[in-house]
Amino acid sequence: MGFFNSLKGQVGRDTGRRISNSIFGNKHAIKYQRVDADNSDNVKRNLKIQRDNELEILEQERENKRLKLEDKRKYKKLEYEDQKNRKDDLEHEKNITQIISTKVPQKKEDLIDVLNELSMMISANPWKSALEDDNKISNSYSDAALKKYEQCLYVLKNRFPKEFEIIYFD
């Protein structure tokens, strides 16, 4: 008997919903309903708008990822250039220290050899515009070579004042 009472109740509910839907339309419809032809255009339009919005969001996410990747590449490139500049600066400092630590020879032949070598160093590393920071280190190398050249020339003039090479190096 419980089954037939349940069946009567279910049939009554379904009949009531059907009558209610036919009188009031979709305003009082049940949760699961058939979409009418009139309503399908709105649903299609809403789905298209939603899809377009999702595509736009995906494109923005892709663009953000691309920009982040470019930023990482730029950062790595700058970091590499910075390390290279530091390495170059250390190399210049090492070369300057080597020039400064060069002893001024006492023999005429050795002195002339050092003057020739320093002359070539100065010619190979000419002075550049001091307005740029990169050029200051390069110029300091040339300055150190010139000072050592002047020291050697001074020794040559004082120790061997009658040598004809003085005219060449002066």
C-alpha positions in Angstrom: 0.0 0.0 0.0 2.8 2.4 0.7 3.9 2.1 -2.9 0.6 3.1 -4.4 0.3 6.1 -2.0 3.7 7.2 -3.1 2.8 6.7 -6.8 -0.4 8.8 -6.4 1.6 11.5 -4.7 4.2 11.6 -7.4 1.6 11.7 -10.2 -0.2 14.5 -8.4 3.1 16.5 -8.1 4.0 16.1 -11.7 0.5 17.0 -12.9 0.6 20.1 -10.8 3.9 21.2 -12.1 2.8 20.6 -15.7 -0.3 22.8 -15.2 1.7 25.4 -13.4 4.3 25.5 -16.2 1.7 25.8 -18.8 -0.1 28.7 -17.0 2.8 30.7 -15.6 5.5 29.7 -18.1 9.1 29.4 -16.9 8.7 31.7 -13.9 7.7 28.8 -11.7 9.4 26.0 -13.6 11.2 23.1 -12.0 14.9 22.9 -11.9 15.3 20.7 -14.9 13.4 22.0 -17.9 13.4 21.9 -21.6 14.8 25.1 -23.3 12.3 26.6 -25.7 13.3 27.8 -29.2 12.8 31.5 -28.1 15.1 31.0 -25.2 17.9 29.2 -27.1 19.0 32.4 -28.9 19.7 34.0 -25.6 21.5 30.9 -24.3 23.7 30.8 -27.5 24.5 34.5 -27.2 25.4 34.1 -23.5 27.6 31.1 -24.3 29.3 33.0 -27.1 30.0 36.0 -24.8 31.3 33.7 -22.1 33.5 31.9 -24.6 34.9 35.2 -25.9 35.6 36.4 -22.3 37.4 33.1 -21.5 39.5 33.4 -24.7 40.4 37.0 -23.8 41.5 35.9 -20.3 43.6 33.1 -21.8 45.2 35.6 -24.3 46.0 37.9 -21.4 47.5 35.1 -19.4 49.7 34.1 -22.4 50.8 37.7 -22.9 51.7 37.9 -19.2 53.7 34.7 -19.3 55.5 36.0 -22.5 56.3 39.3 -20.8 57.6 37.5 -17.7 59.8 35.3 -19.9 61.1 38.4 -21.7 61.8 40.1 -18.4 63.8 37.0 -17.2 65.8 37.0 -20.4 66.6 40.7 -20.1 67.5 40.2 -16.5 69.8 37.3 -17.3 71.4 39.3 -20.2 72.0 42.3 -17.9 73.4 40.0 -15.2 75.7 38.4 -17.8 76.9 41.8 -19.1 77.5 43.0 -15.5 79.6 39.9 -14.8 81.5 40.4 -18.0 82.1 44.1 -17.1 83.4 43.1 -13.6 85.7 40.5 -15.2 87.0 43.1 -17.7 87.5 45.6 -14.8 89.5 43.0 -12.9 91.6 42.3 -15.9 92.3 46.0 -16.4 93.2 46.3 -12.8 95.6 43.3 -13.1 97.2 44.9 -16.2 97.6 48.2 -14.4 99.2 46.5 -11.4 101.5 44.6 -13.7 102.7 47.9 -15.3 103.1 49.6 -12.0 105.1 46.7 -10.6 107.5 46.6 -13.6 111.0 47.5 -12.4 112.9 50.2 -14.2 116.0 48.4 -15.7 119.5 49.8 -15.1 121.1 48.5 -18.3 120.7 50.6 -21.4 119.5 47.7 -23.7 116.9 46.6 -21.1 115.8 50.1 -20.6 115.3 50.6 -24.4 113.4 47.3 -24.6 111.0 48.4 -21.8 110.5 51.8 -23.4 109.7 50.2 -26.8 107.2 47.8 -25.1 105.5 50.7 -23.1 105.4 52.7 -26.3 103.5 49.9 -28.0 101.1 49.5 -25.1 100.3 53.2 -25.2 99.8 53.1 -29.0 97.6 50.0 -28.7 95.4 51.5 -26.0 94.8 55.2 -26.9 92.9 57.5 -24.6 89.1 57.7 -25.0 86.5 60.2 -23.9 86.5 60.4 -20.2 82.8 61.2 -20.1 81.9 57.5 -20.2 82.5 55.3 -17.1 83.7 52.4 -19.3 86.5 54.5 -20.7 87.9 55.6 -17.4 89.4 52.2 -16.6 90.8 52.0 -20.1 92.3 55.5 -19.7 93.8 54.6 -16.4 95.7 51.7 -18.1 97.0 54.1 -20.6 97.9 56.6 -17.9 99.8 54.0 -15.9 101.7 53.0 -19.1 102.6 56.6 -19.8 103.8 57.2 -16.2 106.0 54.1 -16.4 107.3 55.3 -19.8 108.2 58.7 -18.3 110.0 57.0 -15.5 112.0 54.9 -17.8 112.8 57.9 -20.1 113.9 59.9 -17.1 116.3 57.1 -16.1 117.6 56.9 -19.7 118.2 60.6 -19.8 120.0 60.7 -16.5 122.1 57.5 -16.8 122.9 57.7 -20.5 122.6 61.4 -21.5 124.5 61.2 -24.8 122.5 58.3 -26.3 120.8 59.0 -29.6 117.7 56.9 -28.6 116.6 59.7 -26.3 115.5 61.8 -29.3 113.4 58.9 -30.5 111.7 58.3 -27.1 111.4 61.9 -26.2 
